[in-house]
Structures are given as structure tokens and as C-alpha cells.
Amino acid sequence: MPAYFFTCRHDEMAKKKGHTKGSTIALNKKARYEFEIEDEFEAGICLEGWEVKSLRAGNVQIAESHVIIKNGEAWLLGSVMTPLLSASTHINPDPQRTRKLLLHRKELDKLIGAVERKGYTLVPLKLFWKKSFVKINIALAKGKKLHDKRATSKDRDWQRDKARILKHS
């Protein structure tokens, strides 16, 4: 059977399941509170078959995960993809497996320089479908101090109150 058949079939399955372009699988809301986001990158992610099925079911958490650079490659650590109960018995699924991220060499070089020289951290922000592929947004970030977190929450509360006042007047 030709290879393109599987790609087309996979696209059809994605459309049936309601995976439209850019639909979000998981968000890391904690990252924007804990870190000051400098720059964002979109990366592919290497997954096994049972992991894709788990993503379709929504059994994934990226809140406690982070990205490291090792041997010139980016790796996602700490993400949890819980296998479905119907997973095959001949495989041994590891929910917290280290997953490779797919980036261009120029992007990797930029990330390596920022992490090693400038003290940035790589944080996953969002896991999403793009056409029939699973992508992840990662960000170059610096940790916020406690007073910065307080200021952020104070600004957010003020914006909410301001919107409420304008709505009622």
C-alpha cells in the first residue's frame, strides 16, 4: 500500500474526531504565572501510537513538565500521557517517558545559546493539533520573583474590576 494512503487516512480520521487546525489539547496555565515569557517556538513531538490515542482522549498533563537541551537536541521531560485501558498488551507504555522535540537547527542553536549563556529556562506552554500533527509551543522564559507574581495578579484583578465597572455604567 502506498505511504500517502496512511497520511490521507490519518487526515480523514483527524477531521472525523473534530481535530481542526490549531485545536488545543493541553495548556500550561501555570507557566505564564511562574515565568516571564520572552520568545515562543513551535516544535513537533515524537510520539508512539498509544500516546496519540491518549492525546485524542485528552489524557495528558504538561503543567509540571520542562524542556532540556541534551547533545544538541531538545527533550520534553515530566509530561504525563496516561495510556488508555484498551492499550495493547504487547507494549509496555511509560506515561512519563522522555519525548524528543523536533526543531530546526537554527532554532536549536538559539535556544542552546539562551539557556547556557543567559540563564533562560525552556517551558512548554501548549500542546495542540496542527493539521494531523501534534505540535507543542515552548517558550524561552525567566523565573518571576514573588513581588512580580503579586504585581501580575494585582494587574489582572484591576483589569477584571475595570471591565466590570465599564459594563455596569
Chimera marker file (.cmm) of the C-alpha trace (Angstrom):
<marker_set name="trace">
<marker id="1" x="0.000" y="0.000" z="0.000" r="1" g="1" b="0" radius="0.5"/>
<marker id="2" x="1.441" y="3.461" z="-0.816" r="1" g="1" b="0" radius="0.5"/>
<marker id="3" x="2.671" y="5.636" z="2.049" r="1" g="1" b="0" radius="0.5"/>
<marker id="4" x="0.419" y="8.547" z="1.105" r="1" g="1" b="0" radius="0.5"/>
<marker id="5" x="-2.643" y="6.393" z="1.856" r="1" g="1" b="0" radius="0.5"/>
<marker id="6" x="-1.816" y="6.426" z="5.566" r="1" g="1" b="0" radius="0.5"/>
<marker id="7" x="-1.336" y="10.196" z="5.593" r="1" g="1" b="0" radius="0.5"/>
<marker id="8" x="-4.651" y="10.818" z="3.843" r="1" g="1" b="0" radius="0.5"/>
<marker id="9" x="-6.419" y="8.311" z="6.064" r="1" g="1" b="0" radius="0.5"/>
<marker id="10" x="-4.943" y="9.947" z="9.155" r="1" g="1" b="0" radius="0.5"/>
<marker id="11" x="-6.161" y="13.368" z="7.948" r="1" g="1" b="0" radius="0.5"/>
<marker id="12" x="-9.657" y="11.962" z="7.458" r="1" g="1" b="0" radius="0.5"/>
<marker id="13" x="-9.615" y="10.480" z="10.953" r="1" g="1" b="0" radius="0.5"/>
<marker id="14" x="-8.499" y="13.804" z="12.410" r="1" g="1" b="0" radius="0.5"/>
<marker id="15" x="-11.391" y="15.577" z="10.687" r="1" g="1" b="0" radius="0.5"/>
<marker id="16" x="-13.875" y="12.982" z="11.938" r="1" g="1" b="0" radius="0.5"/>
<marker id="17" x="-12.667" y="13.352" z="15.511" r="1" g="1" b="0" radius="0.5"/>
<marker id="18" x="-13.114" y="17.126" z="15.372" r="1" g="1" b="0" radius="0.5"/>
<marker id="19" x="-9.404" y="17.980" z="15.346" r="1" g="1" b="0" radius="0.5"/>
<marker id="20" x="-9.471" y="21.133" z="13.328" r="1" g="1" b="0" radius="0.5"/>
<marker id="21" x="-6.439" y="23.202" z="12.553" r="1" g="1" b="0" radius="0.5"/>
<marker id="22" x="-4.978" y="24.568" z="15.765" r="1" g="1" b="0" radius="0.5"/>
<marker id="23" x="-7.251" y="22.825" z="18.273" r="1" g="1" b="0" radius="0.5"/>
<marker id="24" x="-5.720" y="22.770" z="21.741" r="1" g="1" b="0" radius="0.5"/>
<marker id="25" x="-5.017" y="19.508" z="23.561" r="1" g="1" b="0" radius="0.5"/>
<marker id="26" x="-3.446" y="20.799" z="26.795" r="1" g="1" b="0" radius="0.5"/>
<marker id="27" x="-2.458" y="24.175" z="28.266" r="1" g="1" b="0" radius="0.5"/>
<marker id="28" x="0.160" y="25.038" z="30.849" r="1" g="1" b="0" radius="0.5"/>
<marker id="29" x="-1.569" y="27.957" z="32.604" r="1" g="1" b="0" radius="0.5"/>
<marker id="30" x="0.944" y="27.870" z="35.436" r="1" g="1" b="0" radius="0.5"/>
<marker id="31" x="3.820" y="28.797" z="33.100" r="1" g="1" b="0" radius="0.5"/>
<marker id="32" x="2.610" y="32.359" z="32.419" r="1" g="1" b="0" radius="0.5"/>
<marker id="33" x="2.198" y="32.954" z="36.158" r="1" g="1" b="0" radius="0.5"/>
<marker id="34" x="5.554" y="31.467" z="37.187" r="1" g="1" b="0" radius="0.5"/>
<marker id="35" x="7.700" y="32.764" z="34.311" r="1" g="1" b="0" radius="0.5"/>
<marker id="36" x="8.286" y="35.907" z="32.264" r="1" g="1" b="0" radius="0.5"/>
<marker id="37" x="7.880" y="34.711" z="28.654" r="1" g="1" b="0" radius="0.5"/>
<marker id="38" x="10.479" y="36.122" z="26.242" r="1" g="1" b="0" radius="0.5"/>
<marker id="39" x="10.117" y="34.155" z="22.999" r="1" g="1" b="0" radius="0.5"/>
<marker id="40" x="7.931" y="31.280" z="21.750" r="1" g="1" b="0" radius="0.5"/>
<marker id="41" x="8.774" y="28.402" z="19.399" r="1" g="1" b="0" radius="0.5"/>
<marker id="42" x="6.608" y="25.760" z="17.740" r="1" g="1" b="0" radius="0.5"/>
<marker id="43" x="8.065" y="22.255" z="17.751" r="1" g="1" b="0" radius="0.5"/>
<marker id="44" x="6.997" y="18.833" z="16.602" r="1" g="1" b="0" radius="0.5"/>
<marker id="45" x="6.990" y="15.995" z="19.083" r="1" g="1" b="0" radius="0.5"/>
<marker id="46" x="7.920" y="12.317" z="18.591" r="1" g="1" b="0" radius="0.5"/>
<marker id="47" x="5.109" y="10.114" z="19.852" r="1" g="1" b="0" radius="0.5"/>
<marker id="48" x="4.219" y="6.443" z="19.847" r="1" g="1" b="0" radius="0.5"/>
<marker id="49" x="0.857" y="5.153" z="18.657" r="1" g="1" b="0" radius="0.5"/>
<marker id="50" x="-0.662" y="4.669" z="22.102" r="1" g="1" b="0" radius="0.5"/>
<marker id="51" x="0.347" y="8.240" z="23.019" r="1" g="1" b="0" radius="0.5"/>
<marker id="52" x="-1.561" y="9.700" z="20.072" r="1" g="1" b="0" radius="0.5"/>
<marker id="53" x="-4.652" y="7.753" z="21.099" r="1" g="1" b="0" radius="0.5"/>
<marker id="54" x="-4.204" y="9.026" z="24.635" r="1" g="1" b="0" radius="0.5"/>
<marker id="55" x="-3.965" y="12.609" z="23.348" r="1" g="1" b="0" radius="0.5"/>
<marker id="56" x="-7.213" y="12.195" z="21.410" r="1" g="1" b="0" radius="0.5"/>
<marker id="57" x="-8.873" y="11.086" z="24.631" r="1" g="1" b="0" radius="0.5"/>
<marker id="58" x="-7.390" y="14.110" z="26.463" r="1" g="1" b="0" radius="0.5"/>
<marker id="59" x="-5.279" y="12.091" z="28.920" r="1" g="1" b="0" radius="0.5"/>
<marker id="60" x="-2.279" y="14.421" z="29.039" r="1" g="1" b="0" radius="0.5"/>
<marker id="61" x="-0.739" y="16.873" z="31.522" r="1" g="1" b="0" radius="0.5"/>
<marker id="62" x="2.093" y="19.297" z="30.767" r="1" g="1" b="0" radius="0.5"/>
<marker id="63" x="1.806" y="21.540" z="33.849" r="1" g="1" b="0" radius="0.5"/>
<marker id="64" x="4.801" y="20.015" z="35.661" r="1" g="1" b="0" radius="0.5"/>
<marker id="65" x="6.929" y="19.432" z="32.568" r="1" g="1" b="0" radius="0.5"/>
<marker id="66" x="10.007" y="21.230" z="31.263" r="1" g="1" b="0" radius="0.5"/>
<marker id="67" x="12.327" y="21.108" z="28.262" r="1" g="1" b="0" radius="0.5"/>
<marker id="68" x="16.050" y="20.362" z="28.371" r="1" g="1" b="0" radius="0.5"/>
<marker id="69" x="18.757" y="20.553" z="25.728" r="1" g="1" b="0" radius="0.5"/>
<marker id="70" x="20.971" y="17.468" z="25.665" r="1" g="1" b="0" radius="0.5"/>
<marker id="71" x="23.551" y="16.613" z="22.972" r="1" g="1" b="0" radius="0.5"/>
<marker id="72" x="22.208" y="19.354" z="20.703" r="1" g="1" b="0" radius="0.5"/>
<marker id="73" x="18.618" y="18.052" z="20.851" r="1" g="1" b="0" radius="0.5"/>
<marker id="74" x="15.528" y="19.245" z="22.747" r="1" g="1" b="0" radius="0.5"/>
<marker id="75" x="13.719" y="16.802" z="25.054" r="1" g="1" b="0" radius="0.5"/>
<marker id="76" x="10.398" y="17.109" z="26.907" r="1" g="1" b="0" radius="0.5"/>
<marker id="77" x="10.579" y="15.822" z="30.492" r="1" g="1" b="0" radius="0.5"/>
<marker id="78" x="7.857" y="15.365" z="33.075" r="1" g="1" b="0" radius="0.5"/>
<marker id="79" x="4.809" y="15.345" z="30.822" r="1" g="1" b="0" radius="0.5"/>
<marker id="80" x="2.272" y="12.665" z="31.686" r="1" g="1" b="0" radius="0.5"/>
<marker id="81" x="0.335" y="10.829" z="28.964" r="1" g="1" b="0" radius="0.5"/>
<marker id="82" x="-1.831" y="8.253" z="30.670" r="1" g="1" b="0" radius="0.5"/>
<marker id="83" x="-2.341" y="5.171" z="28.482" r="1" g="1" b="0" radius="0.5"/>
<marker id="84" x="-5.867" y="4.085" z="27.674" r="1" g="1" b="0" radius="0.5"/>
<marker id="85" x="-7.196" y="0.921" z="29.285" r="1" g="1" b="0" radius="0.5"/>
<marker id="86" x="-7.570" y="-0.549" z="25.814" r="1" g="1" b="0" radius="0.5"/>
<marker id="87" x="-3.828" y="-0.231" z="25.090" r="1" g="1" b="0" radius="0.5"/>
<marker id="88" x="-2.250" y="-3.302" z="23.582" r="1" g="1" b="0" radius="0.5"/>
<marker id="89" x="-0.791" y="-5.904" z="25.930" r="1" g="1" b="0" radius="0.5"/>
<marker id="90" x="2.408" y="-6.455" z="23.914" r="1" g="1" b="0" radius="0.5"/>
<marker id="91" x="3.693" y="-2.930" z="24.575" r="1" g="1" b="0" radius="0.5"/>
<marker id="92" x="4.860" y="-1.511" z="27.876" r="1" g="1" b="0" radius="0.5"/>
<marker id="93" x="3.588" y="2.085" z="27.993" r="1" g="1" b="0" radius="0.5"/>
<marker id="94" x="5.591" y="4.544" z="30.109" r="1" g="1" b="0" radius="0.5"/>
<marker id="95" x="3.402" y="7.585" z="30.938" r="1" g="1" b="0" radius="0.5"/>
<marker id="96" x="6.356" y="9.838" z="31.856" r="1" g="1" b="0" radius="0.5"/>
<marker id="97" x="8.646" y="8.880" z="29.001" r="1" g="1" b="0" radius="0.5"/>
<marker id="98" x="11.168" y="11.473" z="27.773" r="1" g="1" b="0" radius="0.5"/>
<marker id="99" x="9.971" y="12.675" z="24.355" r="1" g="1" b="0" radius="0.5"/>
<marker id="100" x="12.112" y="14.224" z="21.646" r="1" g="1" b="0" radius="0.5"/>
<marker id="101" x="11.129" y="17.640" z="20.260" r="1" g="1" b="0" radius="0.5"/>
<marker id="102" x="11.656" y="18.400" z="16.592" r="1" g="1" b="0" radius="0.5"/>
<marker id="103" x="13.143" y="21.833" z="15.864" r="1" g="1" b="0" radius="0.5"/>
<marker id="104" x="15.236" y="23.339" z="13.090" r="1" g="1" b="0" radius="0.5"/>
<marker id="105" x="18.971" y="23.623" z="13.721" r="1" g="1" b="0" radius="0.5"/>
<marker id="106" x="18.863" y="27.457" z="13.807" r="1" g="1" b="0" radius="0.5"/>
<marker id="107" x="16.122" y="27.360" z="16.438" r="1" g="1" b="0" radius="0.5"/>
<marker id="108" x="18.060" y="24.816" z="18.493" r="1" g="1" b="0" radius="0.5"/>
<marker id="109" x="21.222" y="26.927" z="18.319" r="1" g="1" b="0" radius="0.5"/>
<marker id="110" x="19.300" y="29.987" z="19.513" r="1" g="1" b="0" radius="0.5"/>
<marker id="111" x="17.775" y="28.010" z="22.394" r="1" g="1" b="0" radius="0.5"/>
<marker id="112" x="21.115" y="26.489" z="23.389" r="1" g="1" b="0" radius="0.5"/>
<marker id="113" x="22.743" y="29.929" z="23.482" r="1" g="1" b="0" radius="0.5"/>
<marker id="114" x="19.960" y="31.460" z="25.556" r="1" g="1" b="0" radius="0.5"/>
<marker id="115" x="19.773" y="28.604" z="28.056" r="1" g="1" b="0" radius="0.5"/>
<marker id="116" x="23.526" y="28.176" z="28.580" r="1" g="1" b="0" radius="0.5"/>
<marker id="117" x="24.713" y="31.789" z="28.458" r="1" g="1" b="0" radius="0.5"/>
<marker id="118" x="21.789" y="33.939" z="29.528" r="1" g="1" b="0" radius="0.5"/>
<marker id="119" x="20.171" y="31.700" z="32.158" r="1" g="1" b="0" radius="0.5"/>
<marker id="120" x="16.801" y="31.185" z="30.499" r="1" g="1" b="0" radius="0.5"/>
<marker id="121" x="14.504" y="28.224" z="31.095" r="1" g="1" b="0" radius="0.5"/>
<marker id="122" x="12.557" y="26.314" z="28.440" r="1" g="1" b="0" radius="0.5"/>
<marker id="123" x="8.910" y="25.860" z="29.386" r="1" g="1" b="0" radius="0.5"/>
<marker id="124" x="6.135" y="24.100" z="27.425" r="1" g="1" b="0" radius="0.5"/>
<marker id="125" x="3.073" y="26.320" z="27.008" r="1" g="1" b="0" radius="0.5"/>
<marker id="126" x="0.572" y="24.465" z="24.860" r="1" g="1" b="0" radius="0.5"/>
<marker id="127" x="0.072" y="21.098" z="23.157" r="1" g="1" b="0" radius="0.5"/>
<marker id="128" x="-2.124" y="21.283" z="20.061" r="1" g="1" b="0" radius="0.5"/>
<marker id="129" x="-3.129" y="19.734" z="16.737" r="1" g="1" b="0" radius="0.5"/>
<marker id="130" x="-1.886" y="21.360" z="13.554" r="1" g="1" b="0" radius="0.5"/>
<marker id="131" x="-3.492" y="19.618" z="10.610" r="1" g="1" b="0" radius="0.5"/>
<marker id="132" x="-2.876" y="15.976" z="11.519" r="1" g="1" b="0" radius="0.5"/>
<marker id="133" x="0.291" y="16.581" z="13.535" r="1" g="1" b="0" radius="0.5"/>
<marker id="134" x="0.778" y="17.134" z="17.244" r="1" g="1" b="0" radius="0.5"/>
<marker id="135" x="2.777" y="20.284" z="17.986" r="1" g="1" b="0" radius="0.5"/>
<marker id="136" x="3.978" y="21.903" z="21.182" r="1" g="1" b="0" radius="0.5"/>
<marker id="137" x="4.660" y="25.563" z="21.918" r="1" g="1" b="0" radius="0.5"/>
<marker id="138" x="7.766" y="26.051" z="24.030" r="1" g="1" b="0" radius="0.5"/>
<marker id="139" x="8.950" y="29.351" z="25.445" r="1" g="1" b="0" radius="0.5"/>
<marker id="140" x="12.211" y="30.929" z="26.495" r="1" g="1" b="0" radius="0.5"/>
<marker id="141" x="11.395" y="32.202" z="29.953" r="1" g="1" b="0" radius="0.5"/>
<marker id="142" x="12.914" y="33.703" z="33.076" r="1" g="1" b="0" radius="0.5"/>
<marker id="143" x="11.512" y="32.925" z="36.504" r="1" g="1" b="0" radius="0.5"/>
<marker id="144" x="9.498" y="35.654" z="38.210" r="1" g="1" b="0" radius="0.5"/>
<marker id="145" x="10.210" y="36.838" z="41.703" r="1" g="1" b="0" radius="0.5"/>
<marker id="146" x="7.443" y="36.826" z="44.321" r="1" g="1" b="0" radius="0.5"/>
<marker id="147" x="6.816" y="40.579" z="44.001" r="1" g="1" b="0" radius="0.5"/>
<marker id="148" x="6.462" y="40.196" z="40.213" r="1" g="1" b="0" radius="0.5"/>
<marker id="149" x="3.825" y="37.496" z="40.697" r="1" g="1" b="0" radius="0.5"/>
<marker id="150" x="1.936" y="39.738" z="43.110" r="1" g="1" b="0" radius="0.5"/>
<marker id="151" x="2.038" y="42.628" z="40.655" r="1" g="1" b="0" radius="0.5"/>
<marker id="152" x="0.754" y="40.388" z="37.861" r="1" g="1" b="0" radius="0.5"/>
<marker id="153" x="-2.196" y="39.184" z="39.930" r="1" g="1" b="0" radius="0.5"/>
<marker id="154" x="-2.937" y="42.748" z="41.077" r="1" g="1" b="0" radius="0.5"/>
<marker id="155" x="-2.977" y="43.982" z="37.459" r="1" g="1" b="0" radius="0.5"/>
<marker id="156" x="-5.219" y="41.095" z="36.423" r="1" g="1" b="0" radius="0.5"/>
<marker id="157" x="-7.669" y="41.873" z="39.263" r="1" g="1" b="0" radius="0.5"/>
<marker id="158" x="-7.715" y="45.558" z="38.328" r="1" g="1" b="0" radius="0.5"/>
<marker id="159" x="-8.430" y="44.762" z="34.667" r="1" g="1" b="0" radius="0.5"/>
<marker id="160" x="-11.306" y="42.496" z="35.734" r="1" g="1" b="0" radius="0.5"/>
<marker id="161" x="-12.753" y="45.173" z="38.069" r="1" g="1" b="0" radius="0.5"/>
<marker id="162" x="-12.361" y="47.859" z="35.407" r="1" g="1" b="0" radius="0.5"/>
<marker id="163" x="-14.230" y="45.755" z="32.855" r="1" g="1" b="0" radius="0.5"/>
<marker id="164" x="-16.995" y="45.113" z="35.392" r="1" g="1" b="0" radius="0.5"/>
<marker id="165" x="-17.331" y="48.847" z="36.179" r="1" g="1" b="0" radius="0.5"/>
<marker id="166" x="-17.470" y="49.799" z="32.492" r="1" g="1" b="0" radius="0.5"/>
<marker id="167" x="-20.055" y="47.107" z="31.820" r="1" g="1" b="0" radius="0.5"/>
<marker id="168" x="-22.414" y="48.363" z="34.547" r="1" g="1" b="0" radius="0.5"/>
<marker id="169" x="-22.097" y="52.075" z="33.765" r="1" g="1" b="0" radius="0.5"/>
<link id1="1" id2="2" r="1" g="1" b="0" radius="0.2"/>
<link id1="2" id2="3" r="1" g="1" b="0" radius="0.2"/>
<link id1="3" id2="4" r="1" g="1" b="0" radius="0.2"/>
<link id1="4" id2="5" r="1" g="1" b="0" radius="0.2"/>
<link id1="5" id2="6" r="1" g="1" b="0" radius="0.2"/>
<link id1="6" id2="7" r="1" g="1" b="0" radius="0.2"/>
<link id1="7" id2="8" r="1" g="1" b="0" radius="0.2"/>
<link id1="8" id2="9" r="1" g="1" b="0" radius="0.2"/>
<link id1="9" id2="10" r="1" g="1" b="0" radius="0.2"/>
<link id1="10" id2="11" r="1" g="1" b="0" radius="0.2"/>
<link id1="11" id2="12" r="1" g="1" b="0" radius="0.2"/>
<link id1="12" id2="13" r="1" g="1" b="0" radius="0.2"/>
<link id1="13" id2="14" r="1" g="1" b="0" radius="0.2"/>
<link id1="14" id2="15" r="1" g="1" b="0" radius="0.2"/>
<link id1="15" id2="16" r="1" g="1" b="0" radius="0.2"/>
<link id1="16" id2="17" r="1" g="1" b="0" radius="0.2"/>
<link id1="17" id2="18" r="1" g="1" b="0" radius="0.2"/>
<link id1="18" id2="19" r="1" g="1" b="0" radius="0.2"/>
<link id1="19" id2="20" r="1" g="1" b="0" radius="0.2"/>
<link id1="20" id2="21" r="1" g="1" b="0" radius="0.2"/>
<link id1="21" id2="22" r="1" g="1" b="0" radius="0.2"/>
<link id1="22" id2="23" r="1" g="1" b="0" radius="0.2"/>
<link id1="23" id2="24" r="1" g="1" b="0" radius="0.2"/>
<link id1="24" id2="25" r="1" g="1" b="0" radius="0.2"/>
<link id1="25" id2="26" r="1" g="1" b="0" radius="0.2"/>
<link id1="26" id2="27" r="1" g="1" b="0" radius="0.2"/>
<link id1="27" id2="28" r="1" g="1" b="0" radius="0.2"/>
<link id1="28" id2="29" r="1" g="1" b="0" radius="0.2"/>
<link id1="29" id2="30" r="1" g="1" b="0" radius="0.2"/>
<link id1="30" id2="31" r="1" g="1" b="0" radius="0.2"/>
<link id1="31" id2="32" r="1" g="1" b="0" radius="0.2"/>
<link id1="32" id2="33" r="1" g="1" b="0" radius="0.2"/>
<link id1="33" id2="34" r="1" g="1" b="0" radius="0.2"/>
<link id1="34" id2="35" r="1" g="1" b="0" radius="0.2"/>
<link id1="35" id2="36" r="1" g="1" b="0" radius="0.2"/>
<link id1="36" id2="37" r="1" g="1" b="0" radius="0.2"/>
<link id1="37" id2="38" r="1" g="1" b="0" radius="0.2"/>
<link id1="38" id2="39" r="1" g="1" b="0" radius="0.2"/>
<link id1="39" id2="40" r="1" g="1" b="0" radius="0.2"/>
<link id1="40" id2="41" r="1" g="1" b="0" radius="0.2"/>
<link id1="41" id2="42" r="1" g="1" b="0" radius="0.2"/>
<link id1="42" id2="43" r="1" g="1" b="0" radius="0.2"/>
<link id1="43" id2="44" r="1" g="1" b="0" radius="0.2"/>
<link id1="44" id2="45" r="1" g="1" b="0" radius="0.2"/>
<link id1="45" id2="46" r="1" g="1" b="0" radius="0.2"/>
<link id1="46" id2="47" r="1" g="1" b="0" radius="0.2"/>
<link id1="47" id2="48" r="1" g="1" b="0" radius="0.2"/>
<link id1="48" id2="49" r="1" g="1" b="0" radius="0.2"/>
<link id1="49" id2="50" r="1" g="1" b="0" radius="0.2"/>
<link id1="50" id2="51" r="1" g="1" b="0" radius="0.2"/>
<link id1="51" id2="52" r="1" g="1" b="0" radius="0.2"/>
<link id1="52" id2="53" r="1" g="1" b="0" radius="0.2"/>
<link id1="53" id2="54" r="1" g="1" b="0" radius="0.2"/>
<link id1="54" id2="55" r="1" g="1" b="0" radius="0.2"/>
<link id1="55" id2="56" r="1" g="1" b="0" radius="0.2"/>
<link id1="56" id2="57" r="1" g="1" b="0" radius="0.2"/>
<link id1="57" id2="58" r="1" g="1" b="0" radius="0.2"/>
<link id1="58" id2="59" r="1" g="1" b="0" radius="0.2"/>
<link id1="59" id2="60" r="1" g="1" b="0" radius="0.2"/>
<link id1="60" id2="61" r="1" g="1" b="0" radius="0.2"/>
<link id1="61" id2="62" r="1" g="1" b="0" radius="0.2"/>
<link id1="62" id2="63" r="1" g="1" b="0" radius="0.2"/>
<link id1="63" id2="64" r="1" g="1" b="0" radius="0.2"/>
<link id1="64" id2="65" r="1" g="1" b="0" radius="0.2"/>
<link id1="65" id2="66" r="1" g="1" b="0" radius="0.2"/>
<link id1="66" id2="67" r="1" g="1" b="0" radius="0.2"/>
<link id1="67" id2="68" r="1" g="1" b="0" radius="0.2"/>
<link id1="68" id2="69" r="1" g="1" b="0" radius="0.2"/>
<link id1="69" id2="70" r="1" g="1" b="0" radius="0.2"/>
<link id1="70" id2="71" r="1" g="1" b="0" radius="0.2"/>
<link id1="71" id2="72" r="1" g="1" b="0" radius="0.2"/>
<link id1="72" id2="73" r="1" g="1" b="0" radius="0.2"/>
<link id1="73" id2="74" r="1" g="1" b="0" radius="0.2"/>
<link id1="74" id2="75" r="1" g="1" b="0" radius="0.2"/>
<link id1="75" id2="76" r="1" g="1" b="0" radius="0.2"/>
<link id1="76" id2="77" r="1" g="1" b="0" radius="0.2"/>
<link id1="77" id2="78" r="1" g="1" b="0" radius="0.2"/>
<link id1="78" id2="79" r="1" g="1" b="0" radius="0.2"/>
<link id1="79" id2="80" r="1" g="1" b="0" radius="0.2"/>
<link id1="80" id2="81" r="1" g="1" b="0" radius="0.2"/>
<link id1="81" id2="82" r="1" g="1" b="0" radius="0.2"/>
<link id1="82" id2="83" r="1" g="1" b="0" radius="0.2"/>
<link id1="83" id2="84" r="1" g="1" b="0" radius="0.2"/>
<link id1="84" id2="85" r="1" g="1" b="0" radius="0.2"/>
<link id1="85" id2="86" r="1" g="1" b="0" radius="0.2"/>
<link id1="86" id2="87" r="1" g="1" b="0" radius="0.2"/>
<link id1="87" id2="88" r="1" g="1" b="0" radius="0.2"/>
<link id1="88" id2="89" r="1" g="1" b="0" radius="0.2"/>
<link id1="89" id2="90" r="1" g="1" b="0" radius="0.2"/>
<link id1="90" id2="91" r="1" g="1" b="0" radius="0.2"/>
<link id1="91" id2="92" r="1" g="1" b="0" radius="0.2"/>
<link id1="92" id2="93" r="1" g="1" b="0" radius="0.2"/>
<link id1="93" id2="94" r="1" g="1" b="0" radius="0.2"/>
<link id1="94" id2="95" r="1" g="1" b="0" radius="0.2"/>
<link id1="95" id2="96" r="1" g="1" b="0" radius="0.2"/>
<link id1="96" id2="97" r="1" g="1" b="0" radius="0.2"/>
<link id1="97" id2="98" r="1" g="1" b="0" radius="0.2"/>
<link id1="98" id2="99" r="1" g="1" b="0" radius="0.2"/>
<link id1="99" id2="100" r="1" g="1" b="0" radius="0.2"/>
<link id1="100" id2="101" r="1" g="1" b="0" radius="0.2"/>
<link id1="101" id2="102" r="1" g="1" b="0" radius="0.2"/>
<link id1="102" id2="103" r="1" g="1" b="0" radius="0.2"/>
<link id1="103" id2="104" r="1" g="1" b="0" radius="0.2"/>
<link id1="104" id2="105" r="1" g="1" b="0" radius="0.2"/>
<link id1="105" id2="106" r="1" g="1" b="0" radius="0.2"/>
<link id1="106" id2="107" r="1" g="1" b="0" radius="0.2"/>
<link id1="107" id2="108" r="1" g="1" b="0" radius="0.2"/>
<link id1="108" id2="109" r="1" g="1" b="0" radius="0.2"/>
<link id1="109" id2="110" r="1" g="1" b="0" radius="0.2"/>
<link id1="110" id2="111" r="1" g="1" b="0" radius="0.2"/>
<link id1="111" id2="112" r="1" g="1" b="0" radius="0.2"/>
<link id1="112" id2="113" r="1" g="1" b="0" radius="0.2"/>
<link id1="113" id2="114" r="1" g="1" b="0" radius="0.2"/>
<link id1="114" id2="115" r="1" g="1" b="0" radius="0.2"/>
<link id1="115" id2="116" r="1" g="1" b="0" radius="0.2"/>
<link id1="116" id2="117" r="1" g="1" b="0" radius="0.2"/>
<link id1="117" id2="118" r="1" g="1" b="0" radius="0.2"/>
<link id1="118" id2="119" r="1" g="1" b="0" radius="0.2"/>
<link id1="119" id2="120" r="1" g="1" b="0" radius="0.2"/>
<link id1="120" id2="121" r="1" g="1" b="0" radius="0.2"/>
<link id1="121" id2="122" r="1" g="1" b="0" radius="0.2"/>
<link id1="122" id2="123" r="1" g="1" b="0" radius="0.2"/>
<link id1="123" id2="124" r="1" g="1" b="0" radius="0.2"/>
<link id1="124" id2="125" r="1" g="1" b="0" radius="0.2"/>
<link id1="125" id2="126" r="1" g="1" b="0" radius="0.2"/>
<link id1="126" id2="127" r="1" g="1" b="0" radius="0.2"/>
<link id1="127" id2="128" r="1" g="1" b="0" radius="0.2"/>
<link id1="128" id2="129" r="1" g="1" b="0" radius="0.2"/>
<link id1="129" id2="130" r="1" g="1" b="0" radius="0.2"/>
<link id1="130" id2="131" r="1" g="1" b="0" radius="0.2"/>
<link id1="131" id2="132" r="1" g="1" b="0" radius="0.2"/>
<link id1="132" id2="133" r="1" g="1" b="0" radius="0.2"/>
<link id1="133" id2="134" r="1" g="1" b="0" radius="0.2"/>
<link id1="134" id2="135" r="1" g="1" b="0" radius="0.2"/>
<link id1="135" id2="136" r="1" g="1" b="0" radius="0.2"/>
<link id1="136" id2="137" r="1" g="1" b="0" radius="0.2"/>
<link id1="137" id2="138" r="1" g="1" b="0" radius="0.2"/>
<link id1="138" id2="139" r="1" g="1" b="0" radius="0.2"/>
<link id1="139" id2="140" r="1" g="1" b="0" radius="0.2"/>
<link id1="140" id2="141" r="1" g="1" b="0" radius="0.2"/>
<link id1="141" id2="142" r="1" g="1" b="0" radius="0.2"/>
<link id1="142" id2="143" r="1" g="1" b="0" radius="0.2"/>
<link id1="143" id2="144" r="1" g="1" b="0" radius="0.2"/>
<link id1="144" id2="145" r="1" g="1" b="0" radius="0.2"/>
<link id1="145" id2="146" r="1" g="1" b="0" radius="0.2"/>
<link id1="146" id2="147" r="1" g="1" b="0" radius="0.2"/>
<link id1="147" id2="148" r="1" g="1" b="0" radius="0.2"/>
<link id1="148" id2="149" r="1" g="1" b="0" radius="0.2"/>
<link id1="149" id2="150" r="1" g="1" b="0" radius="0.2"/>
<link id1="150" id2="151" r="1" g="1" b="0" radius="0.2"/>
<link id1="151" id2="152" r="1" g="1" b="0" radius="0.2"/>
<link id1="152" id2="153" r="1" g="1" b="0" radius="0.2"/>
<link id1="153" id2="154" r="1" g="1" b="0" radius="0.2"/>
<link id1="154" id2="155" r="1" g="1" b="0" radius="0.2"/>
<link id1="155" id2="156" r="1" g="1" b="0" radius="0.2"/>
<link id1="156" id2="157" r="1" g="1" b="0" radius="0.2"/>
<link id1="157" id2="158" r="1" g="1" b="0" radius="0.2"/>
<link id1="158" id2="159" r="1" g="1" b="0" radius="0.2"/>
<link id1="159" id2="160" r="1" g="1" b="0" radius="0.2"/>
<link id1="160" id2="161" r="1" g="1" b="0" radius="0.2"/>
<link id1="161" id2="162" r="1" g="1" b="0" radius="0.2"/>
<link id1="162" id2="163" r="1" g="1" b="0" radius="0.2"/>
<link id1="163" id2="164" r="1" g="1" b="0" radius="0.2"/>
<link id1="164" id2="165" r="1" g="1" b="0" radius="0.2"/>
<link id1="165" id2="166" r="1" g="1" b="0" radius="0.2"/>
<link id1="166" id2="167" r="1" g="1" b="0" radius="0.2"/>
<link id1="167" id2="168" r="1" g="1" b="0" radius="0.2"/>
<link id1="168" id2="169" r="1" g="1" b="0" radius="0.2"/>
</marker_set>
